[in-house]
Amino acid sequence: MKNSLNALLFSISIVAAAVVLSGAWKKSHPTHESISVTGLANQNFTSDLIVWFGDFTEKDLVLKDAYEKLKHDADIVREHLISKGAKPEEIVFSSVDINRKWKTVFGADGKSRQDVFDGYELVQHVKLQSSDVDKVELISREVTELINNGVELYSRQPSYYYTKLSDLKIKMLAAATADARNRAEKIAENSHSSLGKLRNASMGIFQITGQNSNEEFSGGGAFNTSSKAKTASITVRLEFAVD
């Protein structure tokens, strides 16, 4: 009887030791199982800064005369923009680009030819940058009125930007992280596990596309400047240990 009791106590002690050792092993050797998820956040916003460019050209055989013509055109362009509501400090003229032009002249025989100087072509760019997006949009559409004043100005498509992009990005990072954690919790719950510590976190691509457009996402991150109404998207990848 005594031997049986001793054997029973010995067996219990072996089981208890195994349980203790098992717990110690788990603490010192955490599981390598993990859950990796990607969270996504999207945010629509409207641009609050617009930049418009225009180009105009003059040409003359004499450089000084070409420059005087170009200067006259620049004065007309400036007055026109201000009359349409642009502020003087919003208008910036670039330095003048000077190009020597040549033309080919054929001889009387129709075969011989030579390049002859055809004058100086001067080009100047004007930039209009403003937080009044609607105003500059209207100006860019009506700039062809300058033709009536003798200025042939080539109007470029406006570019649209957002000055609070850094704040928006931080807000979206928080939303994408919360989305990723929620996905991980659902996966752990459905697999009858519990979510452990965060092992790794990394930000994915931050992209800006035009709202309701068919723009394709770029591996390097698209950055739309042609649309006033935009959509920003960001991804966050999280890896959690599984307990």
Backbone as CSV, one residue per row, in Angstrom:
resi,resn,N_x,N_y,N_z,CA_x,CA_y,CA_z,C_x,C_y,C_z
1,MET,0.837,-1.206,0.000,0.000,0.000,0.000,0.866,1.248,0.000
2,LYS,1.878,1.201,0.869,2.799,2.344,0.963,3.524,2.548,-0.340
3,ASN,3.924,1.454,-0.983,4.636,1.570,-2.265,3.734,2.162,-3.337
4,SER,2.457,1.782,-3.322,1.507,2.311,-4.314,1.324,3.799,-4.131
5,LEU,1.255,4.228,-2.842,1.086,5.652,-2.564,2.306,6.443,-3.021
6,ASN,3.460,5.883,-2.780,4.704,6.546,-3.213,4.759,6.657,-4.725
7,ALA,4.333,5.612,-5.397,4.344,5.619,-6.863,3.401,6.674,-7.401
8,LEU,2.210,6.817,-6.732,1.231,7.805,-7.170,1.764,9.217,-6.992
9,LEU,2.374,9.451,-5.816,2.948,10.778,-5.544,4.068,11.091,-6.531
10,PHE,4.835,10.083,-6.852,5.936,10.281,-7.812,5.404,10.653,-9.198
11,SER,4.312,9.984,-9.586,3.709,10.255,-10.897,3.168,11.675,-10.953
12,ILE,2.509,12.076,-9.835,1.951,13.441,-9.792,3.056,14.469,-9.889
13,SER,4.160,14.215,-9.198,5.279,15.170,-9.222,5.894,15.269,-10.609
14,ILE,5.923,14.138,-11.333,6.461,14.140,-12.699,5.575,14.981,-13.611
15,VAL,4.261,14.825,-13.489,3.322,15.587,-14.313,3.427,17.069,-14.002
16,ALA,3.496,17.398,-12.708,3.603,18.807,-12.305,4.886,19.423,-12.839
17,ALA,5.969,18.681,-12.772,7.247,19.185,-13.276,7.172,19.411,-14.780
18,ALA,6.471,18.509,-15.452,6.339,18.642,-16.913,5.557,19.896,-17.266
19,VAL,4.505,20.183,-16.475,3.700,21.375,-16.726,4.521,22.634,-16.500
20,VAL,5.276,22.639,-15.393,6.125,23.796,-15.080,7.181,24.000,-16.148
21,LEU,7.825,22.933,-16.557,8.856,23.031,-17.585,8.272,23.473,-18.918
22,SER,7.050,23.000,-19.190,6.398,23.396,-20.443,6.133,24.894,-20.461
23,GLY,5.653,25.431,-19.318,5.404,26.874,-19.246,6.685,27.661,-19.367
24,ALA,7.731,27.183,-18.730,9.023,27.867,-18.801,9.567,27.839,-20.218
25,TRP,9.342,26.723,-20.908,9.814,26.617,-22.305,9.102,27.620,-23.202
26,LYS,7.775,27.769,-22.990,7.013,28.704,-23.812,7.465,30.132,-23.583
27,LYS,7.772,30.448,-22.315,8.216,31.814,-22.009,9.585,32.112,-22.599
28,SER,10.464,31.131,-22.559,11.825,31.356,-23.055,11.954,31.075,-24.542
29,HIS,10.966,30.384,-25.124,10.988,30.068,-26.549,9.633,30.437,-27.157
30,PRO,9.395,31.719,-27.388,8.101,32.144,-27.926,7.842,31.537,-29.309
31,THR,6.553,31.400,-29.624,6.179,30.806,-30.901,6.613,31.689,-32.075
32,HIS,6.896,31.063,-33.201,7.296,31.798,-34.403,6.109,32.057,-35.322
33,GLU,4.937,31.600,-34.911,3.758,31.833,-35.718,3.379,33.305,-35.664
34,SER,2.896,33.817,-36.791,2.551,35.239,-36.844,1.431,35.467,-37.841
35,ILE,0.850,36.637,-37.756,-0.183,37.083,-38.685,0.297,38.380,-39.333
36,SER,0.330,38.395,-40.661,0.723,39.601,-41.400,-0.504,40.133,-42.145
37,VAL,-0.767,41.401,-41.992,-1.946,42.009,-42.617,-1.566,43.360,-43.225
38,THR,-2.373,43.798,-44.167,-2.194,45.108,-44.787,-3.445,45.943,-44.562
39,GLY,-3.269,47.117,-44.001,-4.380,48.026,-43.768,-4.401,49.116,-44.823
40,LEU,-5.577,49.590,-45.149,-5.739,50.594,-46.197,-6.567,51.767,-45.688
41,ALA,-6.202,52.971,-46.140,-6.981,54.171,-45.828,-7.071,55.030,-47.081
42,ASN,-8.255,55.556,-47.348,-8.491,56.464,-48.472,-9.088,57.768,-47.962
43,GLN,-8.752,58.858,-48.618,-9.294,60.152,-48.215,-9.454,61.053,-49.435
44,ASN,-10.666,61.548,-49.650,-10.908,62.527,-50.705,-10.612,63.931,-50.183
45,PHE,-10.083,64.780,-51.057,-9.813,66.163,-50.659,-9.787,67.044,-51.907
46,THR,-9.854,68.337,-51.684,-9.847,69.303,-52.781,-8.590,70.152,-52.700
47,SER,-7.936,70.350,-53.825,-6.693,71.125,-53.868,-6.932,72.553,-53.389
48,ASP,-5.942,73.092,-52.692,-6.054,74.469,-52.199,-4.966,75.386,-52.765
49,LEU,-4.248,74.892,-53.788,-3.214,75.702,-54.437,-3.189,75.353,-55.922
50,ILE,-3.132,76.375,-56.756,-3.104,76.166,-58.200,-1.918,76.912,-58.802
51,VAL,-1.286,76.286,-59.795,-0.154,76.899,-60.496,-0.426,76.796,-61.999
52,TRP,-0.366,77.944,-62.668,-0.609,77.981,-64.108,0.592,78.614,-64.808
53,PHE,0.945,78.062,-65.975,2.055,78.590,-66.769,1.559,78.982,-68.153
54,GLY,2.156,80.025,-68.687,1.910,80.434,-70.063,3.227,80.816,-70.719
55,ASP,3.312,80.702,-72.038,4.528,81.034,-72.788,4.175,81.988,-73.925
56,PHE,5.042,82.953,-74.184,4.851,83.821,-75.348,6.211,84.074,-76.000
57,THR,6.190,84.317,-77.304,7.408,84.368,-78.115,7.411,85.592,-79.018
58,GLU,8.610,86.128,-79.246,8.816,87.189,-80.229,10.071,86.875,-81.033
59,LYS,10.109,87.384,-82.273,11.240,87.090,-83.149,11.616,88.326,-83.958
60,ASP,12.937,88.546,-84.143,13.422,89.671,-84.938,14.864,89.395,-85.342
61,LEU,15.274,89.990,-86.449,16.662,89.829,-86.889,17.632,90.533,-85.950
62,VAL,17.146,91.569,-85.271,17.976,92.320,-84.332,17.587,91.912,-82.910
63,LEU,18.558,91.477,-82.124,18.283,90.973,-80.777,17.608,92.030,-79.900
64,LYS,18.085,93.242,-79.949,17.522,94.309,-79.127,16.050,94.541,-79.467
65,ASP,15.734,94.528,-80.761,14.348,94.748,-81.175,13.452,93.597,-80.717
66,ALA,13.974,92.379,-80.801,13.206,91.217,-80.349,12.917,91.324,-78.856
67,TYR,13.915,91.782,-78.106,13.734,91.920,-76.656,12.709,93.005,-76.326
68,GLU,12.729,94.115,-77.058,11.761,95.189,-76.821,10.334,94.703,-77.097
69,LYS,10.180,93.913,-78.143,8.862,93.350,-78.447,8.391,92.427,-77.316
70,LEU,9.318,91.608,-76.828,8.965,90.661,-75.777,8.602,91.391,-74.488
71,LYS,9.353,92.436,-74.180,9.074,93.228,-72.979,7.689,93.874,-73.081
72,HIS,7.348,94.347,-74.271,6.036,94.944,-74.491,4.928,93.906,-74.266
73,ASP,5.161,92.692,-74.756,4.194,91.612,-74.560,4.034,91.281,-73.074
74,ALA,5.144,91.257,-72.355,5.105,90.931,-70.926,4.275,91.953,-70.157
75,ASP,4.420,93.228,-70.515,3.626,94.275,-69.860,2.135,94.066,-70.123
76,ILE,1.799,93.688,-71.347,0.396,93.447,-71.688,-0.146,92.249,-70.914
77,VAL,0.673,91.188,-70.825,0.252,89.986,-70.099,0.019,90.307,-68.628
78,ARG,0.942,91.057,-68.036,0.806,91.417,-66.621,-0.481,92.218,-66.376
79,GLU,-0.713,93.237,-67.215,-1.905,94.070,-67.057,-3.189,93.240,-67.224
80,HIS,-3.159,92.305,-68.170,-4.326,91.457,-68.401,-4.620,90.589,-67.180
81,LEU,-3.602,89.951,-66.627,-3.801,89.065,-65.477,-4.320,89.837,-64.267
82,ILE,-3.770,91.017,-64.044,-4.215,91.832,-62.910,-5.664,92.289,-63.117
83,SER,-6.015,92.615,-64.353,-7.390,93.043,-64.641,-8.390,91.920,-64.401
84,LYS,-7.914,90.680,-64.450,-8.776,89.525,-64.232,-8.813,89.096,-62.759
85,GLY,-8.095,89.821,-61.915,-8.152,89.516,-60.485,-6.887,88.961,-59.880
86,ALA,-5.864,88.720,-60.687,-4.604,88.208,-60.141,-3.887,89.305,-59.353
87,LYS,-3.244,88.924,-58.267,-2.471,89.877,-57.475,-1.056,89.972,-58.054
88,PRO,-0.451,91.179,-58.025,0.904,91.340,-58.597,1.915,90.350,-58.039
89,GLU,1.818,90.052,-56.729,2.792,89.139,-56.112,2.577,87.690,-56.523
90,GLU,1.442,87.380,-57.165,1.176,86.025,-57.621,1.746,85.765,-59.012
91,ILE,2.206,86.814,-59.686,2.691,86.708,-61.062,4.214,86.717,-61.086
92,VAL,4.786,85.735,-61.745,6.251,85.641,-61.838,6.639,85.391,-63.292
93,PHE,7.531,86.238,-63.815,8.054,86.065,-65.174,9.439,85.430,-65.091
94,SER,9.690,84.482,-65.974,10.988,83.814,-66.004,12.010,84.681,-66.731
95,SER,13.254,84.235,-66.690,14.278,84.877,-67.512,13.981,84.562,-68.978
96,VAL,14.566,85.294,-69.869,14.273,85.152,-71.297,15.183,84.095,-71.931
97,ASP,14.583,83.178,-72.679,15.345,82.186,-73.451,15.603,82.751,-74.844
98,ILE,16.864,82.716,-75.277,17.246,83.264,-76.581,17.705,82.131,-77.490
99,ASN,17.082,82.030,-78.655,17.439,81.001,-79.634,17.767,81.659,-80.983
100,ARG,18.886,81.249,-81.568,19.251,81.716,-82.908,18.587,80.791,-83.933
101,LYS,17.821,81.359,-84.838,17.086,80.568,-85.825,17.780,80.637,-87.189
102,TRP,17.725,79.522,-87.898,18.344,79.435,-89.224,17.331,78.875,-90.206
103,LYS,17.500,79.229,-91.468,16.667,78.654,-92.512,17.545,78.227,-93.683
104,THR,17.068,77.252,-94.397,17.826,76.727,-95.526,17.382,77.420,-96.818
105,VAL,18.356,77.951,-97.553,18.084,78.643,-98.815,18.737,77.859,-99.948
106,PHE,17.954,77.557,-100.982,18.467,76.804,-102.123,18.953,77.760,-103.206
107,GLY,19.970,77.321,-103.942,20.520,78.124,-105.025,19.629,78.096,-106.255
108,ALA,20.028,78.848,-107.294,19.240,78.930,-108.529,19.129,77.581,-109.224
109,ASP,20.142,76.731,-108.999,20.113,75.412,-109.642,19.182,74.441,-108.930
110,GLY,18.679,74.859,-107.782,17.763,74.002,-107.036,18.451,72.894,-106.280
111,LYS,19.771,72.843,-106.355,20.511,71.771,-105.684,21.386,72.310,-104.556
112,SER,22.167,73.310,-104.860,23.023,73.872,-103.823,22.162,74.573,-102.773
113,ARG,22.622,74.526,-101.553,21.860,75.173,-100.485,22.807,75.621,-99.390
114,GLN,22.325,76.576,-98.602,23.106,77.048,-97.482,22.161,77.498,-96.356
115,ASP,22.669,77.412,-95.129,21.892,77.847,-93.979,22.121,79.331,-93.751
116,VAL,21.029,80.063,-93.674,21.090,81.516,-93.507,20.454,81.895,-92.183
117,PHE,21.092,82.823,-91.482,20.554,83.288,-90.197,19.174,83.906,-90.408
118,ASP,18.220,83.479,-89.571,16.832,83.913,-89.756,16.302,84.722,-88.573
119,GLY,17.196,85.151,-87.700,16.779,86.013,-86.606,16.860,85.362,-85.241
120,TYR,16.524,86.157,-84.246,16.525,85.705,-82.852,15.084,85.419,-82.406
121,GLU,14.908,84.259,-81.783,13.608,83.911,-81.214,13.731,83.963,-79.692
122,LEU,12.932,84.812,-79.079,12.961,84.978,-77.630,11.681,84.416,-77.027
123,VAL,11.847,83.642,-75.963,10.709,82.997,-75.307,10.729,83.365,-73.830
124,GLN,9.551,83.688,-73.297,9.434,83.972,-71.867,8.229,83.223,-71.299
125,HIS,8.385,82.756,-70.065,7.332,82.023,-69.375,6.758,82.895,-68.264
126,VAL,5.469,82.796,-68.073,4.824,83.494,-66.966,4.132,82.459,-66.089
127,LYS,4.276,82.613,-64.782,3.660,81.686,-63.824,2.700,82.456,-62.926
128,LEU,1.536,81.873,-62.721,0.549,82.445,-61.812,0.245,81.395,-60.752
129,GLN,0.556,81.714,-59.506,0.355,80.774,-58.395,-0.526,81.430,-57.348
130,SER,-1.578,80.716,-56.945,-2.533,81.324,-56.029,-3.296,80.259,-55.246
131,SER,-3.798,80.674,-54.077,-4.675,79.809,-53.289,-6.129,79.962,-53.738
132,ASP,-6.385,80.956,-54.580,-7.731,81.151,-55.145,-7.839,80.296,-56.399
133,VAL,-8.159,79.029,-56.208,-8.147,78.053,-57.294,-9.145,78.402,-58.389
134,ASP,-10.349,78.743,-58.003,-11.385,79.038,-58.998,-11.008,80.239,-59.862
135,LYS,-10.403,81.243,-59.254,-10.021,82.447,-59.987,-8.999,82.134,-61.075
136,VAL,-7.975,81.383,-60.724,-6.919,81.078,-61.689,-7.428,80.128,-62.761
137,GLU,-8.325,79.229,-62.406,-8.933,78.364,-63.426,-9.618,79.208,-64.496
138,LEU,-10.362,80.221,-64.074,-11.077,81.083,-65.014,-10.097,81.881,-65.865
139,ILE,-9.051,82.390,-65.234,-8.039,83.170,-65.966,-7.384,82.312,-67.042
140,SER,-7.055,81.073,-66.705,-6.374,80.189,-67.663,-7.253,79.886,-68.866
141,ARG,-8.564,79.862,-68.648,-9.484,79.572,-69.758,-9.718,80.791,-70.651
142,GLU,-9.605,81.987,-70.081,-9.893,83.204,-70.831,-8.641,83.912,-71.347
143,VAL,-7.476,83.287,-71.173,-6.227,83.948,-71.528,-6.097,84.158,-73.033
144,THR,-6.890,83.438,-73.831,-6.841,83.625,-75.284,-7.299,85.036,-75.677
145,GLU,-7.917,85.766,-74.747,-8.309,87.152,-75.019,-7.099,88.019,-75.347
146,LEU,-5.917,87.555,-74.932,-4.696,88.320,-75.199,-4.404,88.426,-76.695
147,ILE,-4.959,87.529,-77.482,-4.733,87.578,-78.928,-5.249,88.909,-79.482
148,ASN,-6.333,89.415,-78.893,-6.881,90.702,-79.336,-5.915,91.856,-79.076
149,ASN,-4.986,91.628,-78.163,-3.979,92.649,-77.851,-2.654,92.379,-78.556
150,GLY,-2.656,91.413,-79.460,-1.452,91.152,-80.236,-0.464,90.209,-79.598
151,VAL,-0.863,89.537,-78.534,0.055,88.612,-77.853,-0.437,87.183,-78.060
152,GLU,0.397,86.367,-78.675,0.062,84.956,-78.856,0.661,84.175,-77.688
153,LEU,-0.172,83.899,-76.716,0.286,83.221,-75.508,-0.231,81.788,-75.499
154,TYR,0.679,80.856,-75.288,0.314,79.443,-75.201,0.015,79.125,-73.739
155,SER,-1.221,78.759,-73.454,-1.651,78.476,-72.084,-1.501,76.991,-71.775
156,ARG,-0.849,76.682,-70.678,-0.688,75.297,-70.246,-1.797,74.922,-69.263
157,GLN,-2.001,73.627,-69.093,-3.011,73.152,-68.154,-2.557,73.453,-66.728
158,PRO,-3.447,73.980,-65.888,-3.064,74.269,-64.494,-2.666,73.005,-63.743
159,SER,-1.819,73.176,-62.748,-1.449,72.081,-61.851,-2.036,72.379,-60.480
160,TYR,-2.541,71.323,-59.828,-3.236,71.482,-58.548,-2.460,70.775,-57.434
161,TYR,-2.349,71.463,-56.284,-1.603,70.926,-55.145,-2.414,71.101,-53.858
162,TYR,-1.917,70.479,-52.780,-2.570,70.567,-51.477,-1.509,70.895,-50.439
163,THR,-1.671,72.014,-49.749,-0.628,72.497,-48.840,-0.634,71.795,-47.481
164,LYS,-1.698,71.055,-47.170,-1.789,70.374,-45.866,-1.560,68.871,-46.035
165,LEU,-0.754,68.506,-46.991,-0.541,67.092,-47.319,0.119,66.327,-46.174
166,SER,1.049,66.952,-45.449,1.734,66.269,-44.348,0.756,65.888,-43.243
167,ASP,-0.136,66.816,-42.887,-1.136,66.516,-41.859,-2.088,65.425,-42.327
168,LEU,-2.472,65.477,-43.590,-3.370,64.461,-44.135,-2.716,63.084,-44.095
169,LYS,-1.436,63.034,-44.406,-0.712,61.753,-44.434,-0.645,61.130,-43.049
170,ILE,-0.402,61.932,-42.018,-0.341,61.422,-40.645,-1.705,60.869,-40.227
171,LYS,-2.761,61.599,-40.555,-4.115,61.164,-40.233,-4.432,59.836,-40.922
172,MET,-4.015,59.696,-42.172,-4.299,58.484,-42.914,-3.467,57.299,-42.422
173,LEU,-2.251,57.558,-41.969,-1.420,56.491,-41.400,-2.100,55.870,-40.185
174,ALA,-2.686,56.734,-39.343,-3.389,56.239,-38.160,-4.585,55.391,-38.566
175,ALA,-5.323,55.839,-39.573,-6.501,55.096,-40.031,-6.110,53.761,-40.651
176,ALA,-5.041,53.745,-41.447,-4.589,52.499,-42.083,-4.067,51.513,-41.044
177,THR,-3.393,52.015,-40.011,-2.888,51.150,-38.938,-4.039,50.520,-38.163
178,ALA,-5.065,51.331,-37.869,-6.238,50.797,-37.167,-6.935,49.741,-38.018
179,ASP,-7.007,49.965,-39.324,-7.630,49.003,-40.228,-6.849,47.696,-40.244
180,ALA,-5.519,47.798,-40.268,-4.682,46.590,-40.275,-4.840,45.805,-38.976
181,ARG,-4.870,46.493,-37.854,-5.021,45.793,-36.562,-6.383,45.108,-36.469
182,ASN,-7.405,45.771,-36.956,-8.742,45.179,-36.937,-8.782,43.903,-37.775
183,ARG,-8.112,43.923,-38.936,-8.061,42.722,-39.775,-7.339,41.583,-39.051
184,ALA,-6.214,41.928,-38.387,-5.440,40.909,-37.676,-6.250,40.302,-36.530
185,GLU,-6.998,41.132,-35.816,-7.814,40.631,-34.713,-8.894,39.682,-35.215
186,LYS,-9.488,39.995,-36.365,-10.519,39.126,-36.936,-9.928,37.776,-37.356
187,ILE,-8.731,37.818,-37.933,-8.075,36.565,-38.344,-7.756,35.708,-37.126
188,ALA,-7.219,36.345,-36.080,-6.879,35.598,-34.863,-8.125,35.015,-34.212
189,GLU,-9.181,35.808,-34.194,-10.448,35.336,-33.598,-11.009,34.139,-34.349
190,ASN,-10.982,34.213,-35.667,-11.536,33.118,-36.474,-10.675,31.859,-36.428
191,SER,-9.401,32.011,-36.067,-8.518,30.844,-35.971,-8.345,30.397,-34.522
192,HIS,-9.215,30.929,-33.618,-9.200,30.557,-32.211,-7.831,30.803,-31.566
193,SER,-7.239,31.926,-31.940,-5.961,32.327,-31.351,-6.128,33.726,-30.768
194,SER,-5.100,34.190,-30.140,-5.118,35.560,-29.617,-3.936,36.320,-30.192
195,LEU,-4.158,37.592,-30.426,-3.127,38.432,-31.034,-2.056,38.785,-30.011
196,GLY,-0.805,38.574,-30.410,0.313,38.890,-29.521,0.898,40.260,-29.799
197,LYS,2.182,40.404,-29.492,2.856,41.687,-29.664,3.088,41.999,-31.143
198,LEU,3.184,43.274,-31.418,3.500,43.715,-32.777,4.976,43.434,-33.050
199,ARG,5.241,42.689,-34.105,6.621,42.342,-34.438,7.252,43.309,-35.435
200,ASN,6.438,43.765,-36.382,7.001,44.626,-37.426,5.899,45.498,-38.024
201,ALA,6.280,46.695,-38.412,5.327,47.612,-39.050,6.057,48.377,-40.145
202,SER,5.418,48.513,-41.294,6.031,49.254,-42.392,4.950,49.957,-43.204
203,MET,5.291,51.138,-43.700,4.351,51.900,-44.517,4.515,51.501,-45.973
204,GLY,3.398,51.359,-46.653,3.438,51.031,-48.067,3.461,52.279,-48.930
205,ILE,2.856,52.200,-50.087,2.866,53.303,-51.048,1.810,54.343,-50.692
206,PHE,2.212,55.601,-50.744,1.282,56.718,-50.570,1.043,57.313,-51.948
207,GLN,-0.226,57.343,-52.368,-0.523,57.772,-53.726,-1.647,58.801,-53.748
208,ILE,-1.612,59.652,-54.770,-2.665,60.639,-54.974,-3.136,60.516,-56.411
209,THR,-4.409,60.270,-56.584,-5.004,60.143,-57.911,-6.197,61.086,-58.019
210,GLY,-6.644,61.322,-59.239,-7.826,62.145,-59.443,-9.073,61.399,-59.020
211,GLN,-10.016,62.107,-58.398,-11.255,61.462,-57.983,-12.028,60.944,-59.191
212,ASN,-12.584,59.744,-59.018,-13.414,59.118,-60.056,-12.685,59.000,-61.395
213,SER,-11.376,58.784,-61.325,-10.580,58.632,-62.546,-10.184,57.174,-62.712
214,ASN,-9.683,56.857,-63.875,-9.222,55.490,-64.125,-7.704,55.407,-64.081
215,GLU,-7.094,56.289,-63.303,-5.629,56.274,-63.176,-5.174,54.964,-62.557
216,GLU,-4.099,54.430,-63.073,-3.541,53.206,-62.530,-2.562,53.546,-61.416
217,PHE,-2.570,52.715,-60.376,-1.645,52.918,-59.282,-0.233,52.588,-59.747
218,SER,0.711,53.374,-59.284,2.100,53.210,-59.684,2.902,52.566,-58.563
219,GLY,3.860,51.744,-58.960,4.708,51.106,-57.966,5.510,52.103,-57.161
220,GLY,5.825,53.226,-57.769,6.585,54.251,-57.057,5.709,55.286,-56.387
221,GLY,4.388,55.173,-56.563,3.482,56.122,-55.949,3.058,57.214,-56.910
222,ALA,1.814,57.192,-57.357,1.302,58.215,-58.269,1.106,59.527,-57.515
223,PHE,1.297,60.635,-58.222,1.088,61.947,-57.609,0.400,62.834,-58.627
224,ASN,-0.931,62.802,-58.595,-1.729,63.539,-59.565,-1.659,65.039,-59.314
225,THR,-1.398,65.824,-60.383,-1.429,67.280,-60.290,-2.398,67.892,-61.289
226,SER,-3.093,67.063,-62.059,-3.973,67.572,-63.107,-5.432,67.699,-62.666
227,SER,-5.790,67.135,-61.509,-7.169,67.172,-61.029,-7.283,68.026,-59.772
228,LYS,-8.336,68.831,-59.710,-8.570,69.645,-58.507,-9.079,68.775,-57.362
229,ALA,-9.997,67.852,-57.673,-10.525,66.922,-56.675,-9.698,65.643,-56.726
230,LYS,-9.130,65.269,-55.599,-8.192,64.141,-55.568,-8.594,63.119,-54.513
231,THR,-7.986,61.943,-54.630,-8.122,60.887,-53.629,-6.733,60.419,-53.224
232,ALA,-6.474,60.459,-51.918,-5.196,59.964,-51.398,-5.412,58.568,-50.818
233,SER,-4.460,57.693,-51.002,-4.551,56.338,-50.444,-3.198,55.941,-49.883
234,ILE,-3.237,55.147,-48.828,-1.993,54.707,-48.196,-2.208,53.313,-47.614
235,THR,-1.164,52.514,-47.601,-1.230,51.180,-47.007,-0.194,51.059,-45.892
236,VAL,-0.533,50.221,-44.911,0.365,49.927,-43.786,0.385,48.425,-43.588
237,ARG,1.562,47.855,-43.468,1.683,46.406,-43.244,2.149,46.147,-41.817
238,LEU,1.384,45.313,-41.095,1.706,44.963,-39.715,1.887,43.457,-39.577
239,GLU,2.797,43.066,-38.707,3.004,41.643,-38.397,2.889,41.467,-36.896
240,PHE,1.988,40.575,-36.474,1.754,40.314,-35.059,2.150,38.882,-34.717
241,ALA,2.646,38.691,-33.497,2.858,37.341,-32.992,1.504,36.752,-32.627
242,VAL,1.413,35.425,-32.661,0.182,34.720,-32.287,0.407,33.960,-30.997
243,ASP,-0.429,34.220,-30.007,-0.315,33.529,-28.711,-1.210,32.301,-28.688
